[in-house]
Amino acid sequence: MKINYEKLDYQENAVKAVINTLSNHDETATKLILNSDYLDNSVRETLLNNGQKYPGSGYLNPFPQFNIEMETGTGKTMVYLQTIMALHKRFHENKFIIVVPSRAIKAGVEDNLKKVQVYLSDIYNTDKYHYFVYDSKQIAQLQSFEGNGFEIMLTTIQAFNKNTNVINQEYNEGFFGGKPLDQIREANPIVIIDEPQSVDSAKAGKKAIASLNPKLALRYSATHKEKQYPMLYEYGPVQAYKDRMVKHIETLGTEVNTNGNIPFIELKEQPEFKNGRLQAKVLAYKQVKDDFLKRTVTLKKGDSLAEKAKNPRYERLGKVTAIDSGNNFIEFENGYHAEVGALEGENDIWVSAQMEALVRDHLDRELRMQDQGIKVLSLIFLDQVKNYRIYTKDGYEKGIYAKLFERIYEKVLHSDPKYKKLNDYNVPVAEVHDGYFAQDRATRNKPAMYRDTKGDTTKDETAYGAIMDDKEGLLTKYIPGKPETNTKAAKLRFIFSHSALKEGWDNPNVFQILTIATPKNDLTRRQKIGRGLRIPVNQEGKRVYNENQNIVTIYANETFEEFAAGLQNEYLEDGLLSNRIDEDFFTNMVVSKSVTNTEDVLTNKKEEKEIENVNEEKSTTDKTRKVTHHESVTFANVLKQNNIINNNSKPTARGLNSLSNNTIKKKIVDQSVSEGIEAATAKRMMSIVFDRFNVPKPRDRRDRTTVQLIDKNNSYFNALWNKISYKVRYHIKFNEDELINAIVNGNNPLKDIKITRMTAVQTRARVDLNTTNVKDRVISQNTEHLTWNDMPIMDVTRQLADKTGLTRKAIIKMILLTKKKDSSFIKKIKMNPALFVNRAYQRIRMHEQNLLSHSLVYIQTGEKWSKDLFKPFDASDNTLWKVPERGLKKTLFDKIPTQSQEERKFAESLVNEEKIKYFFKLPNWFKIPTPFGNYNPDWAILAETNGIEKLYFVIDTKTTEEKGTLRSGEQTKLNAGAQAYKAEGFEDVRFEAPIKVIGDLDL
């Protein structure tokens, strides 16, 4: 296949911004405008047109430099190559140097220079450029800079930023008669700086760029650090996202919950000094009521994690012996060492779950896109090369992750007959994946060795070469029966790498990216998503714009909330988002002195006229000016005085909402004018506030809303209602023996303890960008139960004896007698021993307290609750959870009354869980009579397993899963509910209580 290039408006606008500036916005100019005064005026006009700040005239010296911002994946390289062509055609400029920070980016740019040479010559109707990649071993190439030829030189900054570089050496002989660099200096080239934040952020880099004697420098990046250069054009992440010029971003995070069976530890952040002592915050399983939950525990030297977490599984660690804030680790007496970001204890479970999700998503996407001719690629960043490929004297062996991948791929591929439709179904698993790593060359005594690198060494060029050599081949789909597609590249769909591909390589058809992270992994979230942002291409090499499928999924080693928050912080740190209006927020923004050129945010023309007449200077000139620091401070203070922003300079929802009132806007403009700001400037600054900050209207908690009924004729609803809607009555059957609550034979016996399996909850969320923040939106959730063969051995009898005060002999007897009643009881304990210990303790305590003294017997009355009782109703806004659009087919009302944040999360889980087909909150008129008062369960649920078996649930949600921790009144009603659904006629209905999370249901 061959990539087809297309003209994109935003790329053409980026080129025009440079050409217009350098021509003084004169379409007839054929020479660069380099006179400082003319150029500066032209820059101001460009900045005014683009809404950018004027940084001052320092950018002109020692040579003019300009910033152009292009978001990752939007074709930054194509933009500056087109700009080179436009400069050549319009101004007859012939000498260009492209300076890049790394070999990775150099390899990518070289590939582009080679492939677009003819295309660019054709669309610009001019001669082709000649290019070369600078190589100190082929110094004679610099002769190309003599004469009038159209030349482009590509080089890394490292090739000429030191006095010891070959290019900077004096030569007494040869055609140079001096330094090779002099050849470049005499050409007075235009310099293109790719990723300037990595090229010349230090003095050595700036000195090196200046040594080229540039005519001017154009700086291209998605992340400009130095703001002293004018931003001629900006196409940032928010604009690219809005224009659908990059893929949507989706995250899939796996939260593993082993209930404390595996002694998980994660050092959350760099240790810090507090109250004169160094302390570390670790995430660990801490006892909370009847569970072990992941909680943050603060440790100091000498502390015992087992004691602070109240979890005996950590006893083997001993006490904390060292906390190191320099190297970010914590160490225990037994030598256990935990570093920031390492998922110690549960990493293998996490990797397995995430890799299986990636493979399944990959195959499902291939099914959807196969007929569109789009090849799907997955990229997996490894922690260490040896985990994928091991070298020996006899050759190479597969590492643990290569073996794991092949097991998972085979498992998923053969898990569903639908995958037989894939063209690649019969391709051997060994041919669908490969690794691209830095490599030492083979010698007589040893094979080629793969290295863990940072992507910036000469060894990395082996990886770049391999992946770049057949870029089109990687985009070619394998089709059985077509010999031209029977190639290694066409069959390859899963790419493993270390750091080599973290930058400089952007394949448009990467849809899945998994990072198996370690504490030393330095990939940012932006780098992760950056490898897969480009719009995909089909087998004709054409871009395919389909926002419903153009999604890159990041399999993150953190929750989706943490990923979104972390991505937002990276954008904020890079200045790409702004969530504050501080004193300098408006400083140096370019405005026009002419009122007619000022964008107005007022919609009422009468009020607009009134504001324009308030102390406004009449001006007939169109010259630009910049907002002063004083004006910016003044306007920010006016916003603060009117409660538009708070004391931390952050806009408030209520404040921004008030700006929709023209009276408030007029008041702010009037006040600003009275303090010396021109009305046009005040209105421009207010316009900027409106453009950049869009906060939704806050809800009035006193308001009431009508909750609408969706569809009472839904087949799932009718099936569920027909099962649960029978009314019941009870009678009490006394049996003296049942009043003696023996642990083994009494009510709530030991065998009935609910032991759920360990879970891995995978949450898929869409990441949405706007000018002020990054938001996450949950799309789906899937809960898988874990069976882990490497579970550490746990002495449950000793732990129960310690907790209850009973002898170990008594505990063993209870377990053995219970086993006679339930032959699978020991197996159940082994399924989740830590949870068993806690819940057995609660059950034993409940019996000891003799909470239940009788049992109930229920029968159906023959009557049913009528579904006509379901009607729209009014409720307070602050008590309602709005059902997202994707959940409306799964429930009865468009909003659900909830009593707590936990209940809202549970409702959201019901929407997201794929196995839940229908649910609704049981109305308050749905009552079960009990001796203790009427009982109203929480939820009715219909689930489906394997797409066939239907399960009908009536459940009650609580903040715990163990009855023994509930108040006695709650326990008795739950017991009554359980007895009610044991009545004849309810055989298909399962009553489950208490339920805390979806994973507590055995779906």
N, C-alpha and C positions, 0 to 999 in steps of 0.2 A: 504494500500500500504506500501511498504518498500523501503527506500532510497537505491539505488545502488551506491556504491563508485567506483571511477575509479582512475587509476594511471595517474597523470598529470606530464609532463616533468618538468615544472617550480617548482612544489612542490618537486620532487625528487632532482632537482638541489639545492634547498635550504637546504635540508637535507644533501646532499653530501658536500656542502660548509662547514658546521659545522664539519662533520665527518672527512673530509680531513684535516681541520685545526688542529683538536685535535689529529690527528694521524701523524702529520708532513708530510702529503701527502705520507704516506707509507701504501700501501694497505695490508701489512702483519701485521701491528701493532695491538695489542690486548689490549694495555694499553693507557690511556690518557697521552698525552705529556703535563705536567704541569710545566716542567722546564722553567723558564722565558726566557732564551736565545733561546732555541729550539722553544718554543711557539711563540716568537716574530718573528723569522725568518719564521716560518710557516705562521703566519698571513700576513707577507709582501708578501709572494708568493700568498696567496689567494687574497689579494687586487690587486696585479698586474694582476692576471687572470681576475678579475672582473672590472678592471678600476676604483678602488676606492682610496680615499686618505688615507694616513697613518697618524693617529692622534697623534703619539708619544707613548711612552711606559707606560704612566700613567694608561692605562686601566688595567694593570696587578695587581695593588694594590688597596685595600687590598686583592682582589681576582680577577681573570680574568673575564672580562665582554665583551660581544659582541652584536652588533646590527644586526638584520635581519629585513629587510623591506618587508612587504607583503601588497599590496594594499587591501583595503576593498573589500570583496566579492570574494577574490581569495583563501580562505581557510586557513587563518592564523592559526586557532586552529588545523586543520588537520595537518599542517606542523609541528607544535611543538610537537604534539602527535606522529607523525611519527619519529621525531628526538629523542624523548624519547625512542621509541622502538629500533631505530638504536643504540643509546648509550648503551642501555641495552644488546642488542645482541652482539655488537662488543666489548664493553669494560667491560661488566658485571656490569654496574652501576645499582643499585637497588633502590636508594632513590631519589625521585624527589618531589619538591614542586612547584606548580603553584600559582603565586600571581597575583590577578586581582584587579582593582581599584574600582569596584562597584558590587552591587548585581545583576544588569542586566547582566553583563558579566559573573559573577559567574554562574548564571542560565543557560546561553548558553553553557558554558564550561562543566558544570555538565551533561547536556543533551548529549553532544558529547562524554564525557567519557563513559557514559552508552551504547551508541549506536554503538560505533566503537570498543569496547573492543575485541570482537571476530574477527572482520574483520582484525584488526591490528595484532592480534596474528597469524592469518592464513598467511597473506602476508609476515610477517617477520619470520615465522616458528620458533616461540619462545613462551615462556609461557605467559599467560595473566597477566596483571597487576591487582593489587587490589587497588581500590581508595576509598577515603572518603573525604567528605566535612567537613572541620574543624567547630566544633560547641563548643563554650565554655561551654555549658551545658552538653556536652558529652566528657569531657577532656580525658577519658580513651582510646579514639580512638588513642591517640598518642602512645600507646603501640605498634601499628603496625610498628613503626619505629625501634623497636628492632628486632634483628635477620637479616636473609639474604633474606627476602621476597622482591618481586618486588612491591614497594609501591609508590603511587602518592597521595599527599595531595593537596587539592584545598582550597584556603583561600583568603579572601580579605585582603588588607593591613591594613584596620582599625582594624582587629582582633588582631594585635600584634604591632602596632606602638605607643602605649602609655604605660606608666608604670602601669597604672591602669587596663590594660587588664588582664584577668584571666590567660592567658598563661605566663605572666611575674610576677606572684605572687609567693612568697616563701611559700612552704608547709612543715610543720614539720612532718606531717603524710602522709600516703599513699605510693604508690609504687614509687613516684617520689623522695622523700627525698630532695626536692629542687624546682626549677622552672620547670613547665611543658616544658618550652622552651628548657631546657637542653637535653631532650629526642631527640629533633630535632638536636641540635648542635652536639651531639655525632655521629649522622648519617652522618654528613658532606655531605649534599645533593647537588644535582645540582638544581639550582633554575631557573624556567622559569618565566619571568616577562612579563605579558600580558598588553600592553599599558603602558610602563614605564613612558611616559610623565605625566601620571596621578598617577602613583604608587610611584615613588621615586624622583620626580623632586625637592622636598624640603629636607632639612637636616633630618627631622624626618623620612621620607621614606627611605633614604639611610642608616640611622642608624638602622632602623628596618630590612632591608634586610641583612645588615652585621651581625645582631644579630643571624641570622639563621646559621652562620658559613658555607657559601656556598663553595663548591669545585670550582664552577664557576657559572656564571649567563648568560643566553641567553635571550636577550631582543627583543620582537617581537612587531612590531607596523607598521601602515601605515604612522605614523607621528612622526618620531624621533626628539626630541628637542635637546638632548644632543649628540654632535658630537665627544666627547672625547673617544668614544668606537668604535673600528673598525667595519665597515660595511661589514660583511662576505658575505652577499647576498642582492641584491636589486631587488625587483619586484614591481616597482612603477606603478602609474596610466597610464603613457604613454605606458609602455611595455604591461601592461594588456590589454589596449585598442587596441594596434596594434595586439596582439595575439588573439583578440576576446575571451578572457577568462572572460570578464565581458560584461554586456549589454551596448549597445550604450546609450548615454544620450540625452534626448530630453526635451525641455522646452516648456510649453504653457503658455503664459502670456496674461492677459486680460487688455487692456487699456480702461478704462471707460471715455467717454466724455459726460457730461451732459450739456455742453455749459454754465456752470455757473449757471444753475437752482438750483443745490444743492450746497450750500456753502462749497465746499471741501477744506480741509486744511491738509497738511502733513508736519510735521517738518522733514526736509531732513537729518539733521546731528546734532551733538552735538553743542550747542551754543558756540561761542568763543569771546574772547576779541579782539577788533580791534579799533585802535585809542582811546584807553582808555575807551571804552564802550562795554558792552556785547551786542552781536547781534545774531539774529536767522534767518536762511534761511528757509522759508516755501515755499512749492509748493501750488499755489492757482490759481484760475481763474482770469486772468488779461485781461483787454480790449486791444486787438491788432487789429487795424483797425475796421472791422465790426463784430468781433467775440470776445468771451471770451475764451482764450486759457490758458492751464496750463503753468504757468511760475514761475520761482523762484523769490520770493520777499524777500528782506532783511529788517528785522524789528528790531527796537530798542525800549526800554521802552518809552512809550508815543506816539508811532506811531499808526496811524489808517490804518488797512489793507484795508478798503474800499477806502480810499483816495489813497494809494500807488498802489493798483490794479485797481483803477478807476472802481470799481464794487460795486454798492449799496447793493448787497446781503450780504455783510459783515458788513453793518452798525450796525446790531444788536449786533455785538461783542463788539463794543466800542473800546477803545484804549488798547494797550498792557500794562498790569500792572505788569507782572513778567516774567523774563527770567532766567531759572535755568540751569546752565551748569553741575551741579553735578548730578541732577536727570533727565536731558535732557527733559525739558518741557518748554512750553510757555503758558501764561495765559492772558485772556482778561478781560475787565471790567465786562462783564456779567457772569463771572465765567467759561467761556469756556476754556477747558484745552486740549492742544494737545501735544502728546509725539512723540519721534522719532519712525518712522516706522508705526504709526497708520494711517490708511486710513480714517480719520475722514470725515463723510458725505456720502461717497460712498462705505463704507465697505460692506453693505448688498447687493448692486448690484454686487460687485466684487465676493463675496462668492457664490452668486446664479449662476453667469455666470461660474465660475471655477468649481463648483460642477456639473453643468449640463454637461460641457465639459468632466469631469472625468467619469461620468456615461456613456455618449455616447461612449467615447473611450473604456471603459471597456467592454461594450456589443459588440462593433464591434470587439474587440480583441477576445472575447469569440467565436464569429461566425467563425473567421478565424482559431482558435486553437482547437475548439471543437473536430474535427475529429483526431487531433494529440494527444488527451488525455492530454492536458495541461490545468490545472485549472488556471484561472486568478484571482489574488487578488489585491485589492486596499487598500492603507493605508492612513488614514486621521488624521493628527495631529491637535488637537483642541487647541484653546486659553484658554478655561476654561471648566472643566468637566461639570459644571452645564448647559452649552449650549447644552450638549448631553443628560445628565441624571440628573434628580432632585430627591432627596430622600425626602420623607415625612413620617409622622408617620403611614400613611396607605400603604406605599410601594413606588414604583418608578414611576416617570412620565417622558415622553419624553421631552427633551429640545428642543430649537428652531432649532438646526442643525439636530437633529434626525427627527423632523417633516419636515424640509426643504428637507432633503435627501429623505424621503419617497415620498413626493410630486413629486420631480424631477425624481426619479426612475420610478414611475408609469407613469409619463408623457412621458419620453423617451422610456420606454419599449413598450408603446402602440402607439408610434408615427410612427412606420414603421412595416408592417406585416413581414418583414424579421426576426424580433426577435422571432417570434413564433417557429423558428427552434431550439431555445436554449433549452437545457435540463432543465434549471432552470426557464423557462418562467412562469410556474404555481406555483412556490414557493412563498408563501406569502411574501410581502415586509418586514414584521417584522422579518423574519427569514434569510434574506440575509445580515444583518448588525448587528454588536454588538460592545460594547465598552470594552476596557481593561484598567483599571485604578487602581491606588493605593487605598486600601480600609481599612477603620477601621472596626473591627469586630462588629457584631450586639450584642446588649445587650437587657436586658428585657425592657428597657425604650426607646430604639431607634433602628432603623434599621441600617444595614451596611451603612457607609457613604463613598462616593468616594471623593478623594482629588486631588487638584492640587499639584503636586510634581515635583521635578527635576530628578526623576528616581534613587535616591540614598538613599532612606529611607527603613526601614523595612517594611513599609506599601506597598511599591512597589512590594514586593515579591508576593503579592496576584495576581497582574497582570502578573508577569513573570510565576508564576505557571500555571495560566489559559491558557496562550498562548503556553507554552512549553509542557503541559501535552499531547496534541494531535496534535503535529506538523505534523505528517503524515496525520492525519484526515483533517487538513486544506488543504492539497495538494490533497485530494481525491475529485474527481468530483462527484456531485450528478447526478445519472442516474435514471430516473423514471422506476419503475419495478424491480430495484435491491435493495432488502432490506438492504444489507450491506452498501449501500451508503446513506440510509435514516437516516442520523445523523445530529446533530446540526452543527458539524465542517464541514461536506461536503457541507451543504447548505450555510454556511457562506462565503461571498465573499468580503464584505466591512468591514474593521477593523478600528475602531475609537480608538484613544489613546491620552493621554496627553504627558508627557515626558517619560513615562515608556519604550517605545519601541524605543527611540532615539539611543540606542546602545545595543549591545549584542544579538540582535534578527535579523537575516538575513534570511528571507524566500525567497527561490529562485524564487517563482512565483509571487512576487510583481512586477506589471508592471506600476502602477499608484500611485503617492504620492502627496497628497495635504496638504499644511501647511496653516492653518488658523492662521496667525501670529498676535501677539501683540507686543508692544514695548519691553516687558520683555521676549519674546520668544528667547531662546538662541541656537536654532538649527542652526548650520552652514550649508552652502550649501553642504559640504562634508558629513555631517551627514544625510541630506535629501536624497541625491542620494545613500548613503551607504546602506540604508535599502532595496534597490532594484537592486543592481548591479549583484547579483549572476545569473548564467546561469540557466534557468528554467528546471524543470524535468517533465516527463510525468507520466502516471499512473503505469508504470513499475518501477518508481523511477530512470529512466535514464535521464541524461542530454540531452537536445535537442539543438544542435548547429545550429542556423539559424540566421545569422546576419541581415537578412531582417526583422525579427520579434522580435529579442531579443533587445528590446528597453524599457528603463524605462522612463516614462514621468513624469516630475516634473511640477506641476501646481504652478508656482512661483507667489509671491506677488510683482513682479517687472518685468520690461521688459526683453526680452530675452538678449538684449545687456548688461543690468545691471547684470543679472544672470551670464553670461559668464565672464564679467569683475570681478565680485565678486569671482567667483570660481577660476579664474586665480590668484587673489590676495591671496586667501587662500593657493593655491599651492605654490605660491612664498614665502609667510610667513613661510610655513612649509619646505621650501628648496627643494620641489619636482620639481620645475621648476626654470630655471635661464635665465634671459634676459639681463644680464650684464656680461662683462668680466672685473672685477675689479682687483686691484693689487694682491689679494690673490686667484684669481680664480683657478690658477694651483698649488698653494702651497700645498705641501704634497701629490700630486698625485704620485703614485708609478710607476716608470719606470724601465726598465732593462738597465744595463750598456752595454749589448750586442746589437749591431746594428741589428743582425739577429732576435731579439725578438721584434723589434719595428715595430708597424703597420705603413705603409707608405701610404700617401694620394696621392703621385705623380703617374701619369699614364704614363708619358714619361720615359722609362727606361734609356735613355741617360742622361736626366737631373737628374734623381735619382742618377746615378753614380757620376755625377759632384758634387752634393750636399754632397754625402757621402765622397767625397775626400777633401772637404773644411775643413781644420783644425780639422779633426776628430781623436780622440784618438783611437788607436787600443787596443781592450780589448778582452781577451779570457774568461773572467769570466762571469757567468750568474747571479751574485748576483744583487739583486734589490737595488734601491736607490730612494729617494723621491725628488721631485722638490722643490728647496729651495724658500724661500720668495723672495730673490734677483732675482732668475731666473724668477719667476712669474711676478714680477714687470717689469723686463727688457723686457720680451716678450710682456706684455700688452702695454708697451710704444712703442715697435716696431709696433704693430698693430695700435696704435693710430697715430703714425707718418705716416703710410701708408694709413690712412683714412679708415681702416677696422672697427674701432670703433670710436664713436664720443667722445666729451669731457665729456659726462655723462657715458662713458664706455659701451654704447649700440652699438651692431653691426648694421651697416647700410646696407640697401638692395644693394646699389651700391658697397659698400666695399666688402661684401661677394660674390657678383657676380663677382668681379674682381679676386677673388681667383680661379676661373675656368681657369684662364690664368696661365700656368705653369711658365711663366717668372716672374709674380708677386710673386708666391709662392717661387721660387728660390731666388728672391730678399729679401724676408722676412727672409728666412732661413739663407742666407748669412749674412744679417745684424745682426741677432741674434747671429750667430757664431762669428762675429767680435766683439761682445760685451760680449763674454765669455761663451755663452751657447753651450753645445755639440750639434752637428747637429742632433743626434738621439733624444735628448730631445726636440729640436725645432720642429722636424717633428712630434713627439708624441703630442706636445701641439697643433700644427696645425690640426692634426687628430681629436683632441677633439673638436676644433672649428667647424670642418666640421660635426662631429657627432651630436653636440648639437644645432647648429644654421642652419636653412634651410629657408632662406628668398628668396621669388620669385624674379625673374629678373624684375627690374623696366622698365616700358614702356618708349620708346622714344616718347615724345609728338610730334615730327616732323614727325614721321612715318605715312604713310597712309595705310589703309587696305581696301581690297575689301569686301563689304557687300554682302553675298550670298543670293540668292533667295531660299526659301525652297520648297514650293509646291503651285503652282497657281491653282491646281486642287482640293485643299481641299474643301470638301463640305460646310463647314462653311464659308470659304472665298467666294465661289461662291454665296452662299445665301445672304451674307452681301453686296457683290459688286453689285449684281443685284438690291438691294434695293436703294443704295445710288449713283450710278454712272451716273444718268441722269444729263445732262447739263441744265442750267437755264438762263433766261434773265429776266430783271425787267422793270417795268415802274412806274412812280411816280404818285400817285393819291392824288391831293391836296384837302383837306377839311379844311376849315377855322376853324371849330369847333375843329378839332383834333390838331390844333396848340395851343389851350388853354389847357395846360396840367393840368387838374384838378386831384386832388389826387384820386378821386373815379372813374371818368369816362374817364380819359385820357389814353394815351399810358403808358405802364408799371404801371398799376393801383395797388392799395394797395393789391387787392385780389390775384395778381400774385406773391407776395413775396414768395420766395422759403423757406419754413420752413422744414428743415430736422429733422427727429426724432433723439433723443439722441442715441448714439451708444456704443456698446461694441465690440472692435476689438480684436479678438483672433489670436495671431501670434504663429505659431509652428516653432521651430527652432531646428536643430541638433547641438550638442556641439561636436567639434572635438578637440582632444588633440595632442600636439606635445611637444618636449622637452623644448620649449621656451615660449609657450603661449597656451591659450584656445581660440578657434575661434568658432563663431556661424554662422550657415548657415540656412537661412530661407527656410522652406519646404512648408508651406501653410499659408494662411491667410483667416479668415472668419469674415465678418462684420454682426452683428446682431443689429437690431433697438430695442431700449428700450421703454417700456411703464411702467412708474413707478407710482404706485398709491399713494405713500406717498410724492408727490412733494410739497414742501413748497409753500404757497400762495404768489403770486407776483402781485403788483399793477402796471400793464403795462401802464395804462393811466397816472398815476402820473409821472412815469419815462419818458414816451415819452414827456409829457408836459415840464418836466424839461430840457430835452435834446434839444427840438426844439424851445422852447420859446413860443409855442402856448398855448392857454388856455386848461385846461383839458376838458372843454365843447366841444371845437373844435375837440379834439382827439376822444372823445366819439362819436361825430356825424360822423366822418370819418369811425369809426369801424362799427357803426350801419348801415350806408348807404352801406358799402361794404358787410355787412351780407345779405342785400337784393339781392345782385348780386351773392353771394356765401353763401348758407345756412350753409356750413360747416366751415365758416371762424373763428368763435369763437372757434370751436373745434380745428382748426389748430393752433390758438394762444396758446391754453392750452397744445398742444403737445410739445411746446418748447418756453415758454414765454420769456426767456432771449434772445434767438436768434431773436424772433420776434421784440422785442424792438429795438435791434441794426439795424436790416435790414429795419424795418419800418422807422427809422430815416434816413437811407441812401436813401430810396426811396422818402421820403418827401423832402429831400435836393435836390435830383436830379430834382424833379418837380419844386422846387423853383428856381433852376438855369435855368429851361426851356431848358434842353440840347437837347431835341429832338423836332424838329419843323415840321416834316413830316413823313409819313409812306410809305413803299414800298410795291408793289405787284409783286410777282414772278410767272412765268409760266415755265413749262418744254419746251425745244426747240424740243424735239423728238430725239436728239442726245445723245450718251453716251460716257463717257470716256472709252477708250479701256483698257482692263487689260493687253494687250500686251506692254503697256507703262511701266509696272513693270519689271525692269531689274536689274541685279547686278550693283552696283556703288561703287566708291571709296570715302572714307571720312577719315578725320584725326582721329587717334586713340583716342585722348583726347576728341572727341565729341561723341564717340560711347559707348553705353551700351550693353554689351554682354548678350544675352538672355540665361538664364540657361537652361540646358538640358531638365528639366521638362517642360519648356515653349515653346519648339520648335514646338510642335504640335498645339499651340494656336496662332501662328502669322506667318507672311509672310517672314520675313528676320531673319538671325541669329544674327544680331546686329541692334540696333535702335539708330539713331541720336537723341541726347538730348541737350537741351540748358541750363539746370540747374540741380542741385542736386535734387530739388523738382520734376522735370520731371522724373528723374531716379527712384526716390522712387515711383512715380505714375506708371511707367512701371513695376516695381517689384510687385506692388500691383495687377496689371492686371494679371500677371503670377500667383500670389498666390491665388487670389480670385476664389473660386470654382465655383461661379455662372457665371463668365466670360468664355465663351467657345472659343471666337476668338477675336483678335484685331490686328490692325496695325496702324502705324503712317502714316497719309495721306501724299502723296508726294507733293513736292512744285508745281507740275504742276496741281494739283487738286485745281481749283480756282473757287470762286463764285464772279461774277461781282457785284460791288456796286457803287453808286455814289461817294464813297470816295476812290476808288481804289479796286483792286482785293483782295479778302479775302481767306485765306488758313486755314481751320480749322485744329486742331491738330490730332484727333484720330477718327477711326471708330471702333465700338465695337458691338459684338453680345453677348447677355447674354441670359441665360435660367433660367426660374423660375419653380420650381416644376417638373423639368425634362421634361416639355412639352412646355410651352409658350416661344416663342422666342421674344426678344426685340432687336431692331436695333437702335444704337445710332451714331450720329455724335456729337463730343464734342470738347470743347476748354478748356484747363487747364490754370488756372491762380493761383496766390498766394492768391486770395481771392474768396469768393463765392458771393459777392455782387457787382453788376455793378456800383453802385454809387461811389465806391472807385477807379474805373478805370479812366484812362485818357479819355477825350471825344472821341478821335479818336478810341480807343479800344471799347468804348461803342457803337459807331455808327456801327462799323463792326460786332459786336456781334448781335446787333439788326437786321442788314441786314441778317446775317446767320439764325437767328430765323425765319425771314419772308420767306427766301428762302425755308426752309423745311416745310413751311405751304402750299407750292404750291400743286396743284392737282397732284396726283401720288406719293406723299411722305407720304401717310397716315400712313404707318407702321414705318416711321423713326422719331425718336425723337431727336431734336437738344437741347443739354444741354450746357449752358455756362453762367457764368464761373463755372468750376468745380475745386475743390481743392483736394479732396480725394475721394476714391471709395465710401465712405459712403454718398456722396452727390447725388449719383445716386439712384433712387428708383427702386431697383432690385426686 
